[in-house]
């Protein structure tokens, strides 16, 4: 049984202009110790998926359907009180901006001890000892001293390390990281991502990495889900998806990346932009931007086609995969 | 680079030769004074630029790369005249332009334009696209009639792939990529020769980044633009740039032709940056060669600013500031180790 099993997840936001569906029938699983990437552009629904797992969708938005099974419980059915025992304890979350996550008026030690004591019956001294150990694990120099620092005394990279240490405090089974390195410089990004990769392996923690960066996903995760306009358009083993993408959107994203071979040439762009949720076209949501569009694409939403374990939401998936429609 | 027959014949006099220097920054220093604490005698200051010199030739796409706080945006702002340098000189097409009074500067403002990072902040939300695009033209070309201004707006909008009917709409009605294309159109309205683009695609989604880069490259080819392109993304540099300057903590480490820099990075910091570029690959992410972070510009390391992280550092590096020295292939490298052949 997978650690996390999300089935037919549907998230809706009622607005003055009608109900917006941010996620349509989204399925994915994470096994124990597995690293899953969720990629997509802004507005594709990546963060909504993460917030839905933790039951953090802000009102009037709500989970309108589907189930989220985690360690045998359906998270969508838990009471506020039961959910508190899961959130921040069995599932931790890391956000993009560490300055927004950390409380600026409390020392790092206070925040770490508070987190531990909220979930376990232990004393201050014991909590501090665990906190210092975790800071050491994320390679913060002189962790004992750092416990008495305030967030503003640390650099951006160090703050994100502290956030990772806090996420690891309660020995969670799953960490959800929402664009954890987007706000950081490239050299720091490489350090933080490789650190997270190491920690997930040594602690056997599952990871959901939410990002727009296909390069980071390719080097950190084992499986990937590509979202477009609130739907899964392609999912499978990361190596296969990045090397042999099938869906025209995934192909377009990978082809649009500037690389060694493209110097000076025009980049392959995907025309247009992702539609807002208020104006998702009928049929396949990608069809107005797709080079392989057929009449059937405009008529009905394609189902997720299974190409031995690699699933693609495209009517021409088999043609594209076999190279018939190049 | 030699002038091609096509460019020299179509140019009107005075013929701007392709390899002529268009913009030059000479020994720029910029210090931001943060004032002093009332109990302290010393004034706190940020040394944002320390003796940085670059020359940009006509037709080049010069890229400045470096991590946040390295001074790349400050250098661009000094060159644009948005900030006065603490010392040093900025020359544009043979004229010294830093310190010019407002009126004397105006013709240069027309010839140099800027595109900013965040298209949500750089467009006035209360103005229609038409008003935003007309303003620079009405300011710099008061001789144009209303009809001429309208025609020009339409022509520029079309040239960057925008629908001219957008004119009556407001910025909030557009997506990030569309807004950035409107910003590009605004910069191109007055037919500039030199465009500074400060992280123009960093705030955009991947599929949109390619669109905006293509628009900028088309504009370069159609209008013979010279770019100063500021970015932290080395894969964009490799795609877009002709020459690259690598900056670290307010100093220029290495300045090279793009191909040379990627094929043969010499400065240890350039090597670190190159090793950290995320690539689409099936290999697992590894930590970059050097740990540690950029120190604060309020408290610069002595000698070479990179010495406390540098694997090649020796005693001399913590004392002497290395000067950018030319190598065989014209690359400038500011590193004692490279100079002594230890690199």
Boltz contact constraints between the chains, C-beta under 6 A:
constraints:
  - contact:
      token1: [A, 41]
      token2: [B, 205]
      max_distance: 6.0
  - contact:
      token1: [A, 42]
      token2: [B, 205]
      max_distance: 6.0
  - contact:
      token1: [A, 155]
      token2: [B, 293]
      max_distance: 6.0
  - contact:
      token1: [A, 157]
      token2: [B, 293]
      max_distance: 6.0
  - contact:
      token1: [A, 185]
      token2: [B, 67]
      max_distance: 6.0
  - contact:
      token1: [A, 185]
      token2: [B, 68]
      max_distance: 6.0
  - contact:
      token1: [A, 186]
      token2: [B, 276]
      max_distance: 6.0
  - contact:
      token1: [A, 187]
      token2: [B, 276]
      max_distance: 6.0
  - contact:
      token1: [A, 187]
      token2: [B, 288]
      max_distance: 6.0
  - contact:
      token1: [A, 190]
      token2: [B, 276]
      max_distance: 6.0
  - contact:
      token1: [A, 190]
      token2: [B, 288]
      max_distance: 6.0
  - contact:
      token1: [A, 191]
      token2: [B, 287]
      max_distance: 6.0
  - contact:
      token1: [A, 193]
      token2: [B, 285]
      max_distance: 6.0
  - contact:
      token1: [A, 194]
      token2: [B, 285]
      max_distance: 6.0
  - contact:
      token1: [A, 194]
      token2: [B, 286]
      max_distance: 6.0
  - contact:
      token1: [A, 194]
      token2: [B, 287]
      max_distance: 6.0
  - contact:
      token1: [A, 197]
      token2: [B, 285]
      max_distance: 6.0
  - contact:
      token1: [A, 214]
      token2: [B, 280]
      max_distance: 6.0
  - contact:
      token1: [A, 215]
      token2: [B, 278]
      max_distance: 6.0
  - contact:
      token1: [A, 215]
      token2: [B, 279]
      max_distance: 6.0
  - contact:
      token1: [A, 215]
      token2: [B, 280]
      max_distance: 6.0
  - contact:
      token1: [A, 216]
      token2: [B, 278]
      max_distance: 6.0
  - contact:
      token1: [A, 218]
      token2: [B, 280]
      max_distance: 6.0
  - contact:
      token1: [A, 218]
      token2: [B, 281]
      max_distance: 6.0
  - contact:
      token1: [A, 219]
      token2: [B, 284]
      max_distance: 6.0
  - contact:
      token1: [A, 219]
      token2: [B, 285]
      max_distance: 6.0
  - contact:
      token1: [A, 220]
      token2: [B, 285]
      max_distance: 6.0
  - contact:
      token1: [A, 239]
      token2: [B, 282]
      max_distance: 6.0
  - contact:
      token1: [A, 242]
      token2: [B, 280]
      max_distance: 6.0
  - contact:
      token1: [A, 253]
      token2: [B, 206]
      max_distance: 6.0
  - contact:
      token1: [A, 253]
      token2: [B, 207]
      max_distance: 6.0
  - contact:
      token1: [A, 256]
      token2: [B, 206]
      max_distance: 6.0
  - contact:
      token1: [A, 256]
      token2: [B, 207]
      max_distance: 6.0
  - contact:
      token1: [A, 256]
      token2: [B, 210]
      max_distance: 6.0
  - contact:
      token1: [A, 258]
      token2: [B, 235]
      max_distance: 6.0
  - contact:
      token1: [A, 258]
      token2: [B, 236]
      max_distance: 6.0
  - contact:
      token1: [A, 258]
      token2: [B, 239]
      max_distance: 6.0
  - contact:
      token1: [A, 262]
      token2: [B, 239]
      max_distance: 6.0
  - contact:
      token1: [A, 263]
      token2: [B, 238]
      max_distance: 6.0
  - contact:
      token1: [A, 263]
      token2: [B, 239]
      max_distance: 6.0
  - contact:
      token1: [A, 266]
      token2: [B, 214]
      max_distance: 6.0
  - contact:
      token1: [A, 267]
      token2: [B, 210]
      max_distance: 6.0
  - contact:
      token1: [A, 267]
      token2: [B, 213]
      max_distance: 6.0
  - contact:
      token1: [A, 267]
      token2: [B, 214]
      max_distance: 6.0
  - contact:
      token1: [A, 269]
      token2: [B, 210]
      max_distance: 6.0
  - contact:
      token1: [A, 269]
      token2: [B, 211]
      max_distance: 6.0
  - contact:
      token1: [A, 269]
      token2: [B, 214]
      max_distance: 6.0
  - contact:
      token1: [A, 270]
      token2: [B, 207]
      max_distance: 6.0
  - contact:
      token1: [A, 273]
      token2: [B, 175]
      max_distance: 6.0
  - contact:
      token1: [A, 273]
      token2: [B, 177]
      max_distance: 6.0
